[in-house]
Amino acid sequence: MNYEGILNPVAKDIKPSGIRKYFDLINELDDAISLGIGEPDFVTPWHIRQAGIESLELGHTHYSPNSGFRELRAEICKYVKRKYNISYSPDNQVLVTVGGSEAIDIIFRSILCPGDEVIVLEPYFVSYRPCVELSGGTPVIIALKAENDFKLTAEELSAAITPKTKAIIINFPNNPTGAIMTKKDLDAIVEVLKDKDIVVISDEIYAELTYDGKHVSIASYPEMYDKTVVVNGYSKAFAMTGWRLGYVLAQPRLIEIMFKIHQYAIMSSPTMAQFAAIEAMANGDEEVEKMRTEYDRRRRYMHKALNEIGLKCFEPKGAFYMFPSIQSTGLSSDEFAEGLLKKEKVLVIPGDAFGDAGTGFVRATYATSFENIVEAMKRIKRFVKGCEGANDRV
Ligand SMILES: Cc1ncc(COP(=O)(O)O)c(C=O)c1O
């Protein structure tokens, strides 16, 4: 069988994730510390796990309604109103998905035609670009700048818009940089977008994890409500990565189309996870706050430590990532990550795994224990000192 003639050329051309090889390397090492994986080190809070367990005990092991249990959709609407003051109807504006990941995929599949452009901000979460391409769209990259703390500016946005622009995907608080957009930052972006027929996909999966004021959703602007599709989920704030549950909030017509793709591709999201998610949204605030407070403690320690080591790092105000520059070491992002892993057994991810704008940076997560972070900073310090020595000898 000649698969080369059979396979979809777009799928063939998609680059494998630049992160994979590091996970293979770390698996071979004892005593390694991973600052690599973007998932909470916390276990899902017990009361949420208990709700999942109870659902099994009660025999809730069947498919759910395709768009998710109504009780969960209603809980999502209540939560979003309470937290971000945005109103959605559980009847036709919410779709429960298999993580934010499915939501991102089906949004693009619902709106894109060949040749449509989607503005993607670099550095980006790894799935955005492939999902745009697999849906026949063309990513148009805006390379965000460290000197702007990796925020999007109105000037950058205006320059990227063409008559073919169908959508923009934004993600604040951001993976991989930890950047946020304040109300003032968003005001300028809204000015550019408010009169345009451009869909704004706002991936707000880290919305609960901010450390300097509350998250502001672009959907909360009346002039943007109609244009914005919000992606969110349970993986990060509630430490529920393995439960595979997320949701999308949008206007009824778009939900209707996404619903069809979801129905045929997925059928319905995991039932047990939906019961757990109802509990998470109704009663999870206290546990989320405990985790957020601990992330913040680690964030402040790590930010100070990296700058003291000489790896210049702006202060990330959200998510659970640091994105320090490693240019002072004279190494490329890849050389830094590989050298650090081999010599000091600490895993960080090269910044260019998140697009070219990440060149010269690495991503380090603080979703690991404080003790691990303290030890990792010692090892990174030693490694960077070794680089200085090597540079001096040149
Ligand atoms: C920015 C961003 N969006 C979406 C996701 C997908 O999360 P999930 O599918 O677990 O909800 C992730 C996971 O790392 C992420 O970082």
Ligand as a Chemical Component Dictionary entry (heavy atoms), coordinates in Angstrom:
data_LIG
# 
_chem_comp.id                   LIG 
_chem_comp.type                 NON-POLYMER 
_chem_comp.pdbx_formal_charge   0 
_chem_comp.three_letter_code    LIG 
# 
loop_
_chem_comp_atom.comp_id 
_chem_comp_atom.atom_id 
_chem_comp_atom.alt_atom_id 
_chem_comp_atom.type_symbol 
_chem_comp_atom.charge 
_chem_comp_atom.model_Cartn_x 
_chem_comp_atom.model_Cartn_y 
_chem_comp_atom.model_Cartn_z 
_chem_comp_atom.pdbx_ordinal 
LIG C1 C1 C 0 -3.645 27.629 26.295 1  
LIG C2 C2 C 0 -4.213 26.277 26.378 2  
LIG N1 N1 N 0 -5.391 26.030 25.784 3  
LIG C3 C3 C 0 -5.950 24.822 25.813 4  
LIG C4 C4 C 0 -5.333 23.761 26.433 5  
LIG C5 C5 C 0 -6.004 22.429 26.379 6  
LIG O1 O1 O 0 -6.419 22.011 27.611 7  
LIG P1 P1 P 0 -7.455 20.838 27.825 8  
LIG O2 O2 O 0 -7.715 20.189 26.516 9  
LIG O3 O3 O 0 -6.813 19.939 28.812 10 
LIG O4 O4 O 0 -8.689 21.518 28.365 11 
LIG C6 C6 C 0 -4.095 23.956 27.067 12 
LIG C7 C7 C 0 -3.369 22.841 27.696 13 
LIG O5 O5 O 0 -2.202 22.896 27.989 14 
LIG C8 C8 C 0 -3.529 25.250 27.046 15 
LIG O6 O6 O 0 -2.369 25.506 27.641 16 
# 
loop_
_chem_comp_bond.comp_id 
_chem_comp_bond.atom_id_1 
_chem_comp_bond.atom_id_2 
_chem_comp_bond.value_order 
_chem_comp_bond.pdbx_ordinal 
LIG C1 C2 SING 1  
LIG C2 N1 SING 2  
LIG C2 C8 DOUB 3  
LIG N1 C3 DOUB 4  
LIG C3 C4 SING 5  
LIG C4 C5 SING 6  
LIG C4 C6 DOUB 7  
LIG C5 O1 SING 8  
LIG O1 P1 SING 9  
LIG P1 O2 DOUB 10 
LIG P1 O3 SING 11 
LIG P1 O4 SING 12 
LIG C6 C7 SING 13 
LIG C6 C8 SING 14 
LIG C7 O5 DOUB 15 
LIG C8 O6 SING 16 
# 
